[in-house]
Structures are given as structure tokens and as C-alpha cells.
Amino acid sequence: MNIRTCAQQSGVSKDTLRFHEKIGLIVPSRGENHYRDYTPDDVVKLQITRNLKAVGLSLNEISMILRMYDAPVTKACREDTLAILQSYREVFKRRAKLDLALSNIAFDMTTAIKMQAGDDAMMTLFKKIGASIFKSSATMITNS
């Protein structure tokens, strides 16, 4: 398939396709006319890449995952994949805890504002916010 069709099917731009080829994430074949010829497997890799970028993985991490995607499945490959997935699972758990803490803080702030809390109540709330953010950030840093 040509670059336009591949871009449409994968949901990425033609420039992104060219960039991913340049850094080796995908390697389309070339026809006799020297045009790129993408395969359905290239589309799958591009969709995987797009989804992994959306959840915060770097291109280096994505490249490693795509190399495993192309590699024959061995016991070592399965173990490496499980280890990577487990480490990201922990990162996502910490992010979820931080999101919950921030949601609770936003709720507390909204409630205090609606109740037109006095200066002392607002100062207590801001201290609580600071402590919660510091604790969540410290936990994320020490566990990463």
C-alpha cells in the first residue's frame, strides 16, 4: 500500500511515517518505482506505536517493544516482556494514585470555596494540598 493509504489506516501523518522509517521503527519495502510499499503489519506497528506513545512511552521503549514483536517467541522473550509490562503496571498504579489524590484535593478546594471558608480553613486546605502533592510526587520518584 502507498504512503497515503498507510497513513489513513494507521492514523498517523505521512511525515510521521517517514520519521518512523528514518529511526527504524518500520522498514517498508520499495517497489520498482522506488516508492514505499507498506504492509498490513506496518499499519499494526504504527498503531501500536501511536498507542504506546499516548500512554507515555518513549520512542526508545517503543522500539524495544517492536523488536520483541518481530522476534521469535522464546522463553527469554516472554520473561523480558512480562518484566517490562510489570514495571509499567507499577508506574500506571502510581499515576492512578496521584490522579486520585489530585481529584480529592480538587473536590476539597471546590467544597471550601462553595462554603466560602475563612482564611484559616483555606490555609489548612492549602497545607493539606501541598503535603499530598509532595507525598505523591516523592512516592513516584522513589518508586520509578
Contacts in CASP RR format, 6 or more apart in sequence:
PFRMAT RR
TARGET T0000
AUTHOR 0000-0000-0000
METHOD contacts of the structure
MODEL  1
MNIRTCAQQSGVSKDTLRFHEKIGLIVPSRGENHYRDYTPDDVVKLQITR
NLKAVGLSLNEISMILRMYDAPVTKACREDTLAILQSYREVFKRRAKLDL
ALSNIAFDMTTAIKMQAGDDAMMTLFKKIGASIFKSSATMITNS
1 9 0 8 1.000
1 37 0 8 1.000
1 38 0 8 1.000
1 39 0 8 1.000
1 43 0 8 1.000
2 35 0 8 1.000
2 36 0 8 1.000
2 37 0 8 1.000
2 38 0 8 1.000
3 14 0 8 1.000
3 17 0 8 1.000
3 18 0 8 1.000
3 35 0 8 1.000
3 36 0 8 1.000
3 38 0 8 1.000
4 14 0 8 1.000
5 38 0 8 1.000
6 17 0 8 1.000
6 28 0 8 1.000
6 36 0 8 1.000
6 38 0 8 1.000
6 42 0 8 1.000
6 43 0 8 1.000
6 46 0 8 1.000
7 13 0 8 1.000
7 14 0 8 1.000
7 16 0 8 1.000
7 17 0 8 1.000
9 43 0 8 1.000
10 17 0 8 1.000
10 42 0 8 1.000
10 43 0 8 1.000
10 46 0 8 1.000
10 47 0 8 1.000
10 50 0 8 1.000
11 46 0 8 1.000
11 47 0 8 1.000
11 50 0 8 1.000
12 20 0 8 1.000
12 46 0 8 1.000
12 49 0 8 1.000
12 50 0 8 1.000
16 46 0 8 1.000
17 26 0 8 1.000
17 36 0 8 1.000
17 38 0 8 1.000
17 46 0 8 1.000
20 26 0 8 1.000
20 46 0 8 1.000
20 49 0 8 1.000
21 27 0 8 1.000
21 28 0 8 1.000
21 36 0 8 1.000
23 59 0 8 1.000
23 63 0 8 1.000
24 63 0 8 1.000
25 45 0 8 1.000
25 49 0 8 1.000
25 59 0 8 1.000
25 62 0 8 1.000
25 63 0 8 1.000
25 66 0 8 1.000
26 38 0 8 1.000
26 42 0 8 1.000
26 45 0 8 1.000
26 46 0 8 1.000
28 36 0 8 1.000
28 37 0 8 1.000
28 38 0 8 1.000
28 39 0 8 1.000
28 42 0 8 1.000
29 36 0 8 1.000
29 37 0 8 1.000
29 39 0 8 1.000
30 36 0 8 1.000
30 37 0 8 1.000
31 37 0 8 1.000
45 66 0 8 1.000
45 69 0 8 1.000
48 62 0 8 1.000
48 65 0 8 1.000
48 66 0 8 1.000
48 69 0 8 1.000
49 62 0 8 1.000
49 66 0 8 1.000
52 61 0 8 1.000
52 62 0 8 1.000
52 65 0 8 1.000
53 59 0 8 1.000
53 62 0 8 1.000
55 92 0 8 1.000
57 65 0 8 1.000
57 88 0 8 1.000
64 84 0 8 1.000
65 84 0 8 1.000
68 77 0 8 1.000
68 80 0 8 1.000
68 81 0 8 1.000
71 77 0 8 1.000
90 143 0 8 1.000
91 144 0 8 1.000
94 139 0 8 1.000
94 140 0 8 1.000
94 143 0 8 1.000
94 144 0 8 1.000
95 140 0 8 1.000
97 136 0 8 1.000
97 139 0 8 1.000
98 136 0 8 1.000
98 137 0 8 1.000
98 140 0 8 1.000
101 132 0 8 1.000
101 133 0 8 1.000
101 135 0 8 1.000
101 136 0 8 1.000
102 133 0 8 1.000
102 136 0 8 1.000
104 132 0 8 1.000
105 128 0 8 1.000
105 129 0 8 1.000
105 132 0 8 1.000
105 133 0 8 1.000
108 125 0 8 1.000
108 128 0 8 1.000
108 129 0 8 1.000
109 125 0 8 1.000
109 129 0 8 1.000
112 121 0 8 1.000
112 122 0 8 1.000
112 125 0 8 1.000
117 125 0 8 1.000
END
